[in-house]
Amino acid sequence: MPERNTVLRSMHDIGLAGWFGGSLMGAVGLNGAAAQAPNPAERLQIASAGWDRWAPVNLAAIGAHLAGRRESWCPRRPAWPPRRGWAR
């Protein structure tokens, strides 16, 4: 069984959870709460302010997900040159 890097795997999982969970909360919770404002201009300001505050956290979550994804993109041992005893 190949060795797994726990730190990278954790970054991948936590980043994906933050990216998906935060976006879902914003789409459902933040936009839903902003819809309660009586004035349409106020709704837009409330929702925009919330999404603007979330954007840096979302960027960090996406970065952590992609950094953690390195484990599956970069295999530990290259397939070339072939190992000793290959193709005998």
C-alpha positions, 0 to 999 in steps of 0.5 A, a space after each residue: 500500500 502506498 504511503 499517504 501524506 496525512 497533512 496533504 490529505 487533511 488540507 484536501 478534505 478541510 479545503 473542500 469542506 470549507 469551499 463547498 460548505 461555505 458556498 452552500 451556506 452563503 447561497 442558502 443562508 446569507 441570500 435567504 437572510 438578505 431576502 428578509 430586508 424590506 428594501 431591494 437595494 438593502 438586500 443587495 447591500 447585505 448579500 454583497 457585504 456577506 459575500 465580500 467577507 467570505 471571498 478571502 476565506 473561500 480563496 484560502 479553502 480553494 487553495 488548501 484543497 488544491 495544495 492537498 490535491 498535489 498528492 494524487 497529481 504527483 505520484 511518488 515514483 515516476 514510471 520512467 525510467 523503468 525499474 530494474 527487472 522491468 520487461 525481461 
